[in-house]
Amino acid sequence: MHNYRGITSYDDRHRHRFEGQTGRPIHNGDTHYHNYQGVTTTDDGHQHHYRGRTGPAIRTRRGHTHEMAGETSLNDGHRHSYGERTSRPIPE
């Protein structure tokens, strides 16, 4: 599992922050993915939900990471996009 945090795109004159932890690995051939979901911070009087699946493992010198990108739920007449990388794996 991995931690993640980020800031959404600037839409409707504001942004939201989000953070969380991915689910357990979903193995697929010689790589794996993680599902994730959460709720953004409350900004401009509302929140957004988000969910998705990371990209495949990206090897680094100290382990691996994953890309995660998508769009939030539609709330208050708009959505936000996001794109971040996860942390290295959390030791179990």
N, C-alpha and C positions, 0 to 999 in steps of 0.2 A: 504494500500500500504506500501511497505518497501523500504528502501535504501539498496544498496549492493555495494561492491567493492572487488577487488581481483587481483591476479596476476596469469597468465597462467603458464602452465608447461614450462620447459626449453627445447626447440626444435630448431634445426638448429642454435645453439649457441646464443640464445636470448630468452627473455620473453616479454610479453606485460602486461600492466595494463588495467583494465576495471572498470567501475563504472556506476551506474544508479539507476533507480527506477522501481519497478515492476508495472504492471498494477493492476487494481481493482480486488478484490477477485472473484474467480469462485467457487461457493458453490457446494459441492458434499456430500450429507449425513450430517454427523456431523463434517465435516472438510471443508477445502477450499484450493485452489491453486492460483497461480498468474502466468501470462505469463510475460516474459521479453525479451528484445532484445537490441542490441547495437553494437557499434564498438569499438575495442580496441585502445589503443594508437598507434602511429606510431613509430615503432622500426625497425631497420635494413632496413629502406626504404619502409616499407609496413604496412598495417593494416589488421585485420581480423574482420569479422562480427560474431556475436553469437546470438542465440535465444533459448528459451526453456520454460519450465513450471516448477515451483518449485515443490518440494515434498509437502506432506500435512503439516499442522500446527504442530509444535513441541512445546508443552507447556513448559513454563519457569516460574520462580518465578515472573517475571515482565511482563508477557504477553505471547507472542509466537514468533517463528522465523520459517524459512523454509530453507531446504537445496536446493541448486541449483548446477547442475553439467552437463557437456556436452563437446562438442568439437567445436572449431571455424571453420569458413569456410576455405577452401583450398586456400591459397595464397602463392605465391613465392615458390611453390612446397612442402608445408608442412601445417600441422594443429597444434593446441595446445589444450590441455585439460584444464579444469578448474573445481574447486569444492570449493564452499564457502557456508556460511550461510548468510541469510539476517539479517538486523537489526530488532529491534522490530517494531511494526506498527508505521507509521507516524501519529501523531494526525491530524484529519481533522478539 
